[in-house]
Amino acid sequence: MRRLTLAGSTTVITGAASGMGAEIARLLAAARIDLALIDRDAEALASLAAGLPGRVTTHVVDLSEDAPWRMPRRRSSRRIRASTP
């Protein structure tokens, strides 16, 4: 059986600011997986992302809305950090 590898990819985590989403983000970041974190709580999302190693982008979106992709850009935030060896 072939093992799943996430190396060289970006993993998207919804509900990333707390609970299981935050814990999954911590585990994957520790494994140096690039992350795109999505949550509606901007403050909690930024706090989580600040403590994660590697490349992390944050996206403040409320996915419970009918059409979140039509939201104004001002409701989104983006943060990228370069990976460290």
HELIX and SHEET records of a PDB file:
HELIX    1   1 GLY A   19  ALA A   30  1                                  12    
HELIX    2   2 ALA A   42  ALA A   50  1                                   9    
HELIX    3   3 PRO A   68  ARG A   70  5                                   3    
HELIX    4   4 ARG A   73  ARG A   75  5                                   3    
SHEET    1   A 3 THR A  10  THR A  14  0                                        
SHEET    2   A 3 ASP A  34  ASP A  39  1                                        
SHEET    3   A 3 VAL A  56  VAL A  60  1                                        
END                                                                             
